């Protein structure tokens, strides 16, 4: 399967694939497996997706600063059960 990569302005790359999602920059590679994600919260403003936040039992991750939130949302829906979306 091909990984989906979405680049961020500050030299970070969000990768979404069958193993989970990872956030990579020069100094850090953070991998979050799908089974560790408890909740996903999204917010829309004026019919546009403005915020995506992912929560594990330990912490939250704000993906809103990445470009193309609609694509991120579609990729996440491929791997996560509907019950996780709030």
C-alpha positions as a LaTeX table, in Angstrom:
\begin{tabular}{lrrr}
\hline
Residue & $x$ (\AA) & $y$ (\AA) & $z$ (\AA) \\
\hline
Unk1 & 0.00 & 0.00 & 0.00 \\
Unk2 & 1.19 & 3.52 & $-0.76$ \\
Unk3 & 1.72 & 5.86 & 2.20 \\
Unk4 & $-0.11$ & 9.15 & 2.17 \\
Unk5 & 2.17 & 12.05 & 3.00 \\
Unk6 & 0.98 & 15.55 & 3.80 \\
Unk7 & 3.67 & 18.17 & 4.31 \\
Unk8 & 3.58 & 20.95 & 6.85 \\
Unk9 & 5.15 & 24.35 & 6.49 \\
Unk10 & 7.54 & 23.84 & 9.44 \\
Unk11 & 9.41 & 20.86 & 7.94 \\
Unk12 & 7.11 & 18.22 & 9.39 \\
Unk13 & 5.56 & 15.39 & 7.42 \\
Unk14 & 2.41 & 13.56 & 8.42 \\
Unk15 & 2.34 & 10.01 & 7.05 \\
Unk16 & $-0.80$ & 7.88 & 7.15 \\
Unk17 & $-0.61$ & 4.19 & 6.29 \\
Unk18 & $-1.90$ & 0.77 & 7.44 \\
Unk19 & 0.37 & 0.83 & 10.52 \\
Unk20 & $-0.91$ & 4.14 & 11.89 \\
Unk21 & 0.04 & 7.76 & 11.54 \\
Unk22 & 3.45 & 9.26 & 12.03 \\
Unk23 & 4.72 & 12.78 & 12.38 \\
Unk24 & 8.29 & 13.25 & 11.23 \\
Unk25 & 10.70 & 16.15 & 11.32 \\
Unk26 & 14.46 & 16.43 & 11.36 \\
Unk27 & 14.86 & 15.41 & 15.02 \\
Unk28 & 11.82 & 13.29 & 15.80 \\
Unk29 & 9.74 & 10.43 & 14.41 \\
Unk30 & 6.51 & 9.89 & 16.33 \\
Unk31 & 4.44 & 6.83 & 15.38 \\
Unk32 & 0.87 & 6.36 & 16.66 \\
Unk33 & $-0.59$ & 2.90 & 15.86 \\
Unk34 & $-4.30$ & 2.84 & 15.00 \\
Unk35 & $-5.19$ & 0.73 & 18.04 \\
Unk36 & $-3.81$ & 3.44 & 20.37 \\
Unk37 & $-6.17$ & 6.13 & 19.04 \\
Unk38 & $-9.24$ & 6.52 & 21.24 \\
Unk39 & $-11.00$ & 9.58 & 19.79 \\
Unk40 & $-10.88$ & 11.93 & 16.83 \\
Unk41 & $-12.52$ & 15.34 & 17.08 \\
Unk42 & $-13.15$ & 17.53 & 14.08 \\
Unk43 & $-14.53$ & 21.05 & 13.84 \\
Unk44 & $-16.04$ & 22.75 & 10.84 \\
Unk45 & $-16.46$ & 26.48 & 10.29 \\
Unk46 & $-18.47$ & 27.89 & 7.41 \\
Unk47 & $-18.71$ & 24.43 & 5.80 \\
Unk48 & $-14.92$ & 23.95 & 5.86 \\
Unk49 & $-12.92$ & 21.57 & 7.98 \\
Unk50 & $-10.84$ & 23.71 & 10.34 \\
Unk51 & $-9.61$ & 21.37 & 13.05 \\
Unk52 & $-8.61$ & 17.72 & 13.50 \\
Unk53 & $-7.48$ & 16.49 & 16.90 \\
Unk54 & $-6.52$ & 12.90 & 17.70 \\
Unk55 & $-6.47$ & 11.56 & 21.26 \\
Unk56 & $-4.82$ & 8.51 & 22.79 \\
Unk57 & $-5.17$ & 7.54 & 26.44 \\
Unk58 & $-1.99$ & 9.54 & 27.18 \\
Unk59 & $-2.21$ & 12.69 & 25.05 \\
Unk60 & $-3.73$ & 14.60 & 22.19 \\
Unk61 & $-2.33$ & 15.57 & 18.80 \\
Unk62 & $-3.54$ & 18.62 & 16.92 \\
Unk63 & $-3.27$ & 18.03 & 13.18 \\
Unk64 & $-4.91$ & 21.35 & 12.30 \\
Unk65 & $-1.63$ & 23.02 & 11.35 \\
Unk66 & $-1.07$ & 20.59 & 8.48 \\
Unk67 & $-2.14$ & 21.55 & 4.98 \\
Unk68 & $-5.18$ & 20.02 & 3.30 \\
Unk69 & $-7.26$ & 18.88 & 6.26 \\
Unk70 & $-9.88$ & 17.40 & 3.96 \\
Unk71 & $-7.34$ & 14.91 & 2.60 \\
Unk72 & $-6.14$ & 14.05 & 6.09 \\
Unk73 & $-9.73$ & 13.45 & 7.17 \\
Unk74 & $-10.39$ & 11.14 & 4.20 \\
Unk75 & $-7.21$ & 9.14 & 4.86 \\
Unk76 & $-8.02$ & 8.74 & 8.56 \\
Unk77 & $-11.49$ & 7.44 & 7.70 \\
Unk78 & $-9.90$ & 4.62 & 5.71 \\
Unk79 & $-8.29$ & 3.20 & 8.84 \\
Unk80 & $-10.40$ & 4.23 & 11.84 \\
Unk81 & $-13.79$ & 2.96 & 12.91 \\
Unk82 & $-16.71$ & 5.41 & 12.89 \\
Unk83 & $-17.13$ & 4.99 & 16.65 \\
Unk84 & $-13.87$ & 6.91 & 17.24 \\
Unk85 & $-15.20$ & 10.13 & 15.63 \\
Unk86 & $-16.74$ & 12.73 & 17.93 \\
\hline
\end{tabular}
